């Protein structure tokens, strides 16, 4: 065994690291994190869908599924999932082009036991014959789930239009067709695939835990040394992703959702070896700039595009498909030649004037600061990320590789810019109006491949650069360094530091995370915000207009690590600022100044309005279960509305209507704010006074807006059907607590925690009802709630509801069979989840802000809930289920949609149906909050 500890880490990183190579050539990274509230592990295997046999597309993905379903040592197919869940953890996996990643998190006291189970995936999986068919159905459900997903549909067109000798062209997901045949035959092929591809020398393991490095090393050696090493050398075919036949082409694609997107992509070789200097990051930094004179700014002024992103595209062992993505306007659709021409002129501008050290240093300094003041992430995210990094970076750079920018190599950067030519390009145009002539396999996406016309090519050869295109000026917001202030906080939780009629500011100085950053939340409540669907639509339009108007003046601040978001809620709008505190007040002043200008033009109004209408109308193409979740809040919250209803209200709104709405919105405002991070109390008080003064100029003080929730008490089983055009059916069953007390929060969350694993195993794994299956603890307006949800390609809503009811009816027997030890362990698992240590400033700030929103002014609601969980007994849970859920006449809301494949099945009907949502919400009792 070889060990190394030469890993470069952030000065702000308290963790300890050790890199090992076990005797079987398994590479291991150990992370000692004494602050971690849970332990985590991730295994990344250099095997993905590129390795699928030609006649078995989806085999790597299928194998990933099968590894969870029992091993020689732990043969029960549901045991691993149940064990992780019982001990407060979670687990998942994904299969990519060249890698498969398995990961989980769990309570530390059982970390060794969980590693024993996890390691067996890679030592002796069982591949039960009778589970082959069941898991094929799960793969089919996953495939079916994404049939109407435009990203997946477009991805398949890309696969069909690349060089067909390249492994990227393979269909990656798999389904019943590609994995068809006799169970025994498929199992035999699966076993062969596993035995010939899964080898210790292709695996990287990361363990993160509040244990010493020596303890972690013992665990790694004990549990993972038995993985076989076949000394496999990966050998993907050295053929280009795009040969000459696939370049100089325009690919037209018809999406399901209304959109107009142009992608200009360039054929690059593999880019992993560039990571130390990141020339493409630098090119994208300039090409994707959004300030005055930038490519985006110019194209927006011309009314051709709404958005631009640079640097996307797929990449792998010998390719990078570098793309410039543009969201087009209607005018842009008719001027594609000119848009492409502008892009090539800007590339020429970078080539001839943009390769300057100070520009490179701007980007490098941002990454240096981000690394130096890197905020901690959850153990699970860290383990998963680092296990993948081990396949891409040298050992010393496992943590630093993402941030490293050693200097501008002009020759290297010019080499890449020289590939950004019309001759090395493809165009992809996604719009519902394009002509097509064929359909992609599996997803049936209509598309067409056309040669790029010689006259277009001639036009795109740059002779001179239009004067409107300018390189960005130096960024005044970027600081070379910044230091967190050492002042300690005098309070344990946020306290009110500024208050008067109509406003209140909370503050806490952070003294734990040691970063010169802050989070500022400002919520503006107005009775005008969402009292009708029209008001809600106008508020949302105002937010979108404001964000659009602010893009250019705030872009440099965003680049410099100062970010902001503005979003609507039931009572008004919230502004959230985050990032380095040095310039946060400058950005806030800029935002307020620009927001008060409100120089909205008719042209931008028409564009943003049509964009918003399109996004609401496109929600009709979302997954059925996603649409049901959107409708759940619209059904239950008085001031939440269906997107289709808001779209209807928005249709005839004018710019004048918007200006009138904004004026009325600000007439009476209630402001509540939280300032948390590297802010001194005196600074927060001074800021409060400035905000009070600004408010006094535009509005009168107001009380907080009320948030009303439909009260389901005494309603019985309420049904609401949504008409959704999809082959799958979907259902959500929601139970609501009539009281928002810590005791009820404890009961609902513990019941969800106790049953979620069993529900998933029985209805998804055993009954194969669908891929999207689960339960969830869902508080709305502070009231606890519990949901059961399924999206099914095989079963209609009546049978789905019967399956859920049968599960609930039988679950009390499962609770009775739990041993006392398992019961206490289940409770402790939930307690650990609820009390999970905040990983960073961001999660702590979010938790404080949610507490303010929930009027948890002592900031101790989770402690009160945990105290109640500790007291709960099994009889308490059984009694609660009997009273609340055992009968089909229980108070609950059932939302459902019937898939077009299931219209012949018995329909779900009742006398207690919501047919007029507006009337239902008007006439039903409500909880006020």
N, C-alpha and C positions, 0 to 999 in steps of 0.2 A: 504494500500500500504506500502511495506517495501522498505527502501532505504539503500544502503551501498556504501561506497567509498573506501574500503580497497583493492585496486587493485594495485599490484606491477608493476611499469612501469620503463622503461629505463631512466637513467639520461639524455639521449639525446632526450627524447620525450617531446615536448612542449604541447602536448594535455592534456586535463582534462577529467576524466572518472567518470561516476556514474552508479552504478548497481541498478536496481529497480525490484521489483516483483509487478505487478499490481494486483488489487483485483480479477481479473479473472485468476490469476496464470501465466499470461504471463511474462516471464523473459525478461528484457530489459537492454541493455547496451547503455548508452548515451555517445557520444564522442564530446567534444567541441574542434574544430580545427580552430582557428582563421586565419590560413594561407591557409585553403582549398579554392580552386577556385570554387568548386562545392559541393553540398550536396549529400549524398547517404544514402540508406536504404537497409537492407537485412533482410529477414525473413527465418529462417531455421526451417523446420517442421520435427519432428521425425517420418516421414512416408516415406517409399520408396518401392521399388519393392518387398521387403520381405513381404510386407503387401498385395500384390495382391491376389485377390481370385484365388483359384486353377484353376477355369475354365475361368478366365479372365487375362491371363498374359499381362502385359503392362498397367494395369488400373491406377496405380499411375502416370505413365508417361503421359498417356492420360489426366488425371485430371490436371496435371501441365499445359498442353497446353490449356485446356478449361478455366482455371481461367483467362487467359488474354483476353478472348473474351466477355467482357461485364458483368456488375453487375446490380443489381436492381437500384442502384443510378446513374450509368453511363452505360446505356444499349448498346450504339453503340459499335460494336465489334472491330472497329479500333481506337476508341477514345484514349485509354490509350497509345498505341504505338505512335500515332500522337502527343499527348500532350507532351510526353517525348522528342520526336525528335524535335518538334518545339522549345522547351526550352533548346536546346543544350545538351540533355542527351542521355543516352543509357540504355537499359534494357535487361535482359536475365534470364534464370532459368535452373536448371538441376535436374534430378532425379537420386539418387544413390540407394544403397542397403537399407539403413535405414533412409536416409534423403532426403528431397527435399529443394532446396535453390532458393529463388526468390530475385532478386536484381536490383537496378537501381541507376543512378546518374542523377542530374539535376541542373539547375541554382537555387541558393538559394532563389531568390525572389518568386519562385513558389513552394518551398519545401512543404509548408503546403497543397497546392492544390494537389500536387502529392501524398502526404501521404493519403489524403482523398480518392483518386482513388485506391491507392495500398491496403489500409486496407480493402477495400470492397471485395477484393479477398477472404478474410478470414471471412467476415461477411455475405455477401449476393451475391454470384455469381449467374449469370442468367442461365447458362447452356442452352442456346437457342437450341430448338429441331432441327431447320434447320441447325445449325452449327455442329451438331454431325458428320454427314457424311463428311462434308468438312474437319473437323479436323482429322477424321480417315484417310483421304487421306494424310494429312500432316504427320501423324505418319508413314503411309505406305511409303511415300517418304523418310523419315528419315531412315527407316529400309532398303529401297532399296539402299540408298546412301552408306551404309556400307556393302553391300553384299559381296564385294570383298576386304574388309578390314581385313588383316590377324590378327590384334589384336582382332577384334570382332569375327572372325571365331575360333580363339584359345580359347577365353573366353567361347564360347559356348561349346567347347569340355570339358573344365574344369567343366562347369555346369553339363554336362551329366555324368561325372566320379566321382563326389563327392557323398556323402551319399544323396540319393534321398528324404530322410525325412527332410533334411535341407532346409530352404527357399532359400539358395543360388542357389539351383538347378533350380529355376524358370527362365523362359525366360523373360528378363527384359524390352525389348524395346516395344514389341507389334507390331501388324500390322493389316491389314484388316481381316486376318483370326481370330486372337485371339480377336479382337474387333468387330467381325461381328455380324449380326442380325439386327432386326428391330431397327430403330433409337429411337423410344419411349422406347423400352425395355433397350437399352444400356444407354439412358439418365437416366432412372429410377435406373439402377445399379450404374451409376456414382454418382448420387445424394446420394444414400445409402452409397456408399463408402466414400464420402466427409463427410456426416453427422455422420458416425460412427468412422472416423479416425482423422479428422481435429479438434483438440481441443486446446484451448489456453494453457493448461498446458504442451502440447508437442511442443510448439513454443518458439523460441528465436528471439528477434528483436534487431538489432543494427542500431542506427541512428548516422551518422557522418555529422557535418555541422559547418560552421563558426558562430555558434549561442551559446549563453550561455547554460550551463547545465539546468538552470531553464526554459529557453525558450523551450529547447528540451523536457524536462519533460512534459511541458504543451501539446506539440504536441503528445507525446506518449500516454498520458492519454486521450486526446481528441479523437484521431482517432482509438485507438486500444483497448479501454476498452470494446467495444461491442462484441468482439470476444467471442464466447461461450466457456465455460469451462465444458467439460464432465468428468473431473477427470479420464481420461483414464490412466491405468497402462499398459505399454507395456509388452507383454508376448510372446516372440518368443520361439519356442520349444527348450528345452534344450537337443538337440541331437548333437553329434559331426559332424563337417564338414566331417571328414574322419573316418569311422568306420574301424574295422579290415579288412573288405572286400575290402576297397579302398586303404589301405596301401600296401607297398611292391609290387607296380605295376610300370610298365613302360608304358607310354602313348606315342605312336608315332603319329605324325600329319604331314600331307602334306600341306605346305603353297602354296600360289599362287606366292609370291615373292621368288626368290632364296635366301635361307638362311640356316644356319646350327646352331641351338641353342639347348643347353642342359640346363635344369633347374633341380636342385636338391632341392626338397622342403621338409620341415619338418612340422609336424602337431603340432601346439602350441595352447594353450587356448587363450582366449581374453587377450590383453596386456594393455588396457587402464590404469589399476591400477599401472602399472610400471612407469608411466610417470615422477615421481619425480627423479628417479635414472637412468632411461633409460638404463638398462643392455643390451637390444638388440642393441641399438645405439652403445654401446661400443664394443660389439661382432662384429658388422658390420664394425666398424672403423678399427679393426685389420684384419678381414677376407678379407676386400675389399682393403687392402693396395696394392700399386702398385710399391713400391720401391724395391731395390735389396734384394733378399732372400724371397720376398713375394710369396704367392701362385700363383698370376698372373705372376710374373716375372719368376718363375720356369716353369710354363706351357707354357709361350711364348718361353722361351729358348729351350724347348723340341719341339717347333713347333706344339703344340697341340691346343692352343687357341689364339685368338686375343684380347679378352676382357673378363672382369669379373666384375660382380656387386653383392653385398651382401646385403640382407635385404629387397628385394622386396617381392611381393606376396600380395594377398588379405587379408583383416582383417575385423572383425566385432564384434558383441556383445559377442560371445563366441569362437572366433577362430582367429588365425593368421597363414596364410600359408607362413612360412618364407622360402625364396628361395635364392639359389646361382645361378645366371644366367651366362652362359658361351657362348661366341660366338666361335664356333669350326672352325678349319681348316679342310682340307680334311684328313690330318693325324689324327687329333683329332677324326673325325667320326669313324675311325677304332680302336681307343684306348680309348673308353669310360670307360671301366673298370679301366684303369690306372688313368684317370682324377678323377673319383669318389674316388678312393683309396687315391690319393693325397689330396683331399678335407678333407677326414676323418682324415688323418694324421695331417693336419694343424689345424683342430678342436681340436685334441688331444693336439697339441702343445699349443694352447690357454688355454685349461683346466689345463695343468700341469705347464706351465711357464708364461702364459700371464696375470694372474689376479694380477696385481701390481698397486698400487695407482698412481705411476707417469705416467703410461700409461693412466689410466682413467683421470687423471688431464689434460693431453694434450688435450684430446677431450673436457673435461668440460671447460677448459680455452678458447678454440676456441668459444664455444657457449656463454661463459660469455662476451667475446669481441664483438661477433656478436650482443648480446643483448645490451651491453653498448653503442655501436656505431651503433645501429640499424638505418638504413636509412628509412625515411618516404616513405610510399606507397600511391598510389591514394586512395581517399576516398572510391571508389567503391570496390577496392580490400580489403581494411581494413574492411569495413562493412561486406562483404561476409565471410571473413576469421574468424572474431570474432564471427559472429552469429553461425558458426559451432563449434568454440572452446567452446562456452557456453554449448554444449552438451557433452563435453569431460573433461573439467577441472573444478577444484574448482574456486570460484569467484576470489580469490586473484591471481590465476595463469592464468587468461584469456589472458594476454599478455605474461607472462613469461613461461607458460607451455611448449611451443615448445623448449625453451632454457634451461630448468631447469635440472641440473645434480647434485644431492645432495651428491653423494659419491658412491664409489664402495662397494656394498654389495656382498661379495664373495659367500655366501651361495645362494643368489637369482640368481646370474649369473650362478653358477654351476647347479642350478635347470634347467635353460633353456638350458645350454650346454648339460645336461644329456638327453635332448629330441632330440639332433642332432645325432641320431644313424641310422644305416641301417634299423633297425626294425620299425622306425617311419618315414620312408621316402617314397617319390615317385619320379620317374624320368619322365621328359617330354622331348621328343626328337622331334624337329621340323626340318624337312629336306625334300627335294623333292624326295629323294631316298628311304625313308622308306617304308616298307610294311604296308598295311592297309586292313581292312576287312569290315568297316562300314562307314556310313556318319552321321555327326551331323545334328540334326533337324535345320530348318530355314536357316542355312548358308551352308549346304551341305559339311562341311569340312571332308575330308577322314581321319579316324583315326583308331587306334587299341590299345587295352589294353592287356598287357602281364604280367604274373607274373614274378617277378625278380627271376632269377635262384639261387638255393641254393649255387652253387659254387661261384657265384659273391658275395653273402652275406658273405660267409666264407672268401673270399679274402679281403673284406672291413673291417674285424675286425682288428683293428690296433694292431700290436705287437711292431713295432718300427717305428721311424720317419726318413725318408731319410734326410741326413745331409744338402742337398741343401736348405731345407725349414728352414727359420729363421724368428724370430719375428723382427719387425722393430726396428731400433736404435732410440735414442732420436731425435726429430725433431729440427734442429737448427734454423728453421725459426719462430717457435712459440715464441711469447713474452707474458709475463704475463700481461702486460698492455702497453698502448700507449696513448699519449695525443696529441690532435690537437694543432698546434701552433697558438698563438693569433694574429699574424701579420695581419694587414688589407691589402686588395688589394688596390693598387693605381689607378687601372683602372676599368672601368665598364664592359668591355668585353675583350676577349683575344686580346693580341697585339703581334707583332713579336719581339722576344727577341734574335734570332740568325738567320742570313741569309747570304748566299753567293751563288756563282754560283752553281746551282744544289741542293740546299736545303734551307728549311725555317722552323723555329720552332715557333709556337704560344704558348703563356702561359697566364694563369690567376690563381692567388692565390685565392682559395675559402675562403670567410669569412662569409658565410651564414649557411652552414650545420653543421659546427663544428664537423667534423669527421676526424681522422688522416688517411685519405684515399686519393688516387689519381687515375686519369685515364690518361693513356698515349696512344695516337694513333700515330703510325708511318706508313705512306703509302709510299711504294716504287713503283714508276712508271717506267716501262720499255717498250720500243717499242716491245720487244720480248715476252711480256706477253701473248697476245691473238690475234696476227695479223691473224692467221688462226685457224681452229678447232684443228689442231695438236698442235700448240703452246699453245692454251688454255687448252687442255687436259694435256700437259706436265706440265704446271704451276700448275694445280689442283693436279696432281700426286706429284709434288714437295712439295706442301703444306701438303698433306696427309703423305708423307714420313717423312717430318720434324716433324709433330705432333707426329707421331709414335715414331720417334727417341728420341724425347724430353720427352716422357711420364715418363720414369723411373727417369732421373736426376732431373726433376722438380716436381715430385709428392709431396714431402714433402712441397715445397713452396705452391702448390695448396691447400693442406690440411690446411696450416696455413693462409688461407684467401688471398693468392696472386694468382690471376688467370690470364690467358692469352688466347688469341685466335689468330690464324693466318687464314686469309681468302682471297681468290682471288677476284678481281673485274675487271672491263673492262680494266683498265690501268695497273694493276700489282697486288701487294699483300699488305695487311694491317696487322700490328701487333697491338693488343690492350691489354694493361696490366691494371689490376685494382686490388685494394685491399689496404692493409695497407702500407703507404708510407715508413716506416722504412726499409723494405727490398726490395723495388721495384727495386732499382738500382742493387742490388745483383742479382735479378732474371733476369733483362735485360742483365746484363753482361754474365750470364750463358747461356741465350738464344742465344746471339750473338756468344759466343764462340762455342757452340754446332752446331749452324747453319753453321758456317764457317768450322767445321770439315767435315760434310757431309759424315760420314763413312757408307754409305748405302750398305747393303749386298745384294747379289743376292737373298738369301732366303726371306728377308723382302720385297725386291722389288717385287718378284713374288706374295707374299701374299697381299701386299697393292694394287698392280695393279689389282689383281683379285677381291679384295674387292670393289675397285672403279668401275671397269667394272660392277660388280654385282649391285651396287647401281644405276648406270645409267640405266642398263637394267631393273631393278625393277621399275623404274619410269613409265614404260609402264603399270604397274598394279595399278598405283595411280588413284584416282578419275578423271573422264574426265575433270571436271572443273579445277582441279589442273594441269593437263597436258596442258590445254589451257593457263593457266596463265604462265607456264614455256615457252610455245611457243610464247606468246605475246612479251616478251622481246627478245627472239631469233629472232623474225621476224623484230623487230623495231630497235634494237641496232646492229650496225655493228659488234661489238666485243663480242656479246653474241651468243651462238650456242646451237642448240638442243642437249640434252644429248646423243641421239642415234648417232648423228654425231661425237661427241667427243669420244664416246665409239668405234666407227669404227676406228677413227684415233689412238686410244690408243692400239688397238689389237696387233700390231706388234712392238710396241716400246720396246727398250732394255734399260738396265741400262746405257749403254754407251750413248744412245740418251739422257737420262735424265741428265747425267753429262754434256754433251755438251750444253744442253738447259740452265742449271743452270749457266754455265760459261757465255754464251751469254746474259742471263738475266741480270747479274750483270755488264756487260761491261759498260753500260751507264745507270745510275740511277738518277731519280729525287726523292728526299726525302721531304715529307711534314709531319710535326708532330704537335700535340697539347698536351700540358702538363697542366692538370687542377686538382685542388684539393689542398691538403696540401703540396704544393711545393712552395718554395721561388723563386723569380725571379733569384737570383744568382745561385741557383741549376739548374734551367732550362737552363740558359746560359751555365753553365759548361757542362751540359749533351749534349747540342747542339754542343759544341766544340769537345767532345769525339766522338759523332756520325759522325761529319765531318771528323775526323781523321780516323775512322774505314772505312768510305766510300772511302777515298782517297787511302786506301790500296787495295781495290778490284775493284774500278770502276772509270770511268770518269763522270763528271757532264753531265746532260742531261736536256732537257726541259720536261715539263709535257707531258704525253701521251694525244693524242686527244681522245675524246669520241664522236662518231658520231651517230646521230639518223636519221632514215629514215624520210624524209619529205613527208607527205601524201597530201600536197597541190596539187590540180588539178588531183588527182588520182580517184576521185569518190568513189563509194562503192567497196572496194577491198575485195574479199572473199578468205579465205584459209581453206581448209578442212583437218582435221587430221583423220587418220584411228586409231580409238581406240576401242579395244575389250571390250565392256561394254554394259549392257542392256539399260542404260540411254543415252539420247542425251545431248549435252551441247553446249552453245554458249557464246561468249564474243563479244560485240560491243564496239569499242573504237573510241572516237573522240579526235582529237589532236589540240592543239593550235599552230598556226604558229609562235607565239611570246611568249617569256618567260618574260613577264612584270608583275609587281604587279597587274595591272588592269586585265589582262587575268587570273592570278591566282585567283583573287577575283571572277571573273565571273564564272569560272569553279567550284570553291569550293562552291560558294553560290548556283549554280544550283544543284549540287549534294546534298547539305544539304537540299534544298527545296523539292527535289523530292524523296529522298531515302525512306522516310516512306511510301509515297503514292504508290511508285513502289512495295515495299515489300507487302503492304496490298492488292493491286489490283491483282498482278500476282501470289503471293504465297498464301495469305489467301483466296481471292475470286475466282480466276481462277484455283487455285490448280495446277499450272504448275510444281511445284517442291519444294523441301525443301531448296536447295541452290539457293536463289534468292536475287539479290541486285544490288545496284549501288555503285560506288566508285570514289573518286577523286584520280587520278593516275598521278603524275608528273614523266616523264622519262627524264633524262638528263636536268633537270630544266624546260622542256616544260610541262605546265599543260595538263592534259588529263582527260577524263571522261569515265568510263566504265559502261556497263550494262551486267549482267551475270545471266545465269540460267542453272542449271542442272536438267533435267526432266526425270522422269520414264515413262511419259505418252505421250509426244509430241515431234515430230521431229523438226529439226532445221529451216525448212521453216516456220512452224507455230510459232515457238518461235520468229523468227525475225519479223514476221508480228505483233505479240503481242507487242514486244518492240516498233516497229514503230508506232503502233496505240496509245500506251501509250504516246510516245513523241508528236505525233500530237495533242492529246487531252489535253496535260498538260498545254498548254497556257491558256485554259479555267479555269483550276484549279488555276493558278496564278492570273487570273483576279478576281476570287471570293474571294481571300484572303483579309481580312479587313486590313486597314492601321496598326492597332494595331498588328495583327498577323504577318504582313510583318516585322515590326520593331522588334518584338519578335524573329522571325526566324533569322534575321540578327544578333541580339544580342546573340542568342544561338550559332551561328557559331563563332562570335568574341570571346566569352568566351572559346570555344573549342581551337581556334587558339592561344589565349593568356593564355591558362591554365598554372598556376604557376608550375614550375618544382618541382616535389615532393621530389627529392633527387639529390645527387651528380651525380648519374648515368644518369638520364634523362637530367640534365643540360649539362653534358659532351657530351652526344649523340647529343643534339641540337647544341652545338658549333661545333662539328665535322662535322655534316651535313652542317652547314653554310660554313665551310672551303671548303668542297667538292663542294658546289654550288657556290663558289666564292662570297659568301655574306660576304665580308670582313668588312663591318660595323656592321654585326651581327644584322641587323634590318629589314630583309626581312619581317618577320611576322608583324611588326608594319606598314610597307608600304602597305602590303596586307590588313590589317585591316582598314587602312585609306581609301582604295579603296572600301572595302565592305560597310563602313559607308555611302559612297556617292551613292551607287547603288540604283536605283529606280526600281519599277516593270516594267515600260516601257523599261528600259535598259535590263532587263532579257528577256523580251518578244522579243525584237529586236534581241538580241544575239541568241535566240533559232531559230527565223525565218531565220536568215542568216546562222547559223551553222548547224542546225539539222532537220529542218522541211521537207526537201525533201529527197526522197530515193536516190537521186544522190549526197548527201552530201559526202564530203571527210571523209572517215572513214575506219576502218579495221574491218572485221567480221571474227572471228575465230570460227570454229564449228566442231563438230563430230556427226555422226549419230549413235544412239544406235541400237543394233541388234534387239530390239523390234520394231524399227520404219522404217525398210528398205522398207516396203510396202507403207509408206506415201509418198506424193509428195516430190521430192528431192529439195534441195536448190542448184540452179545452176546459173551461170552467165558467160558472156564473159570475165568478169574482174576478173579472178581467178589467184591466185599465185600458179603455178604448180612447178616451179623451184625456190626454196628459194634463193639459191646461186646467180643465175642470177638476180633475183629481187633485192637483196641487192647490187649487183655490179652496176646495171644500174639505180638505183633510186637516185634522189637528196637527199642530206643529210644536216642536221643541224650540224655544228661543235661546240664542246664545250670543 
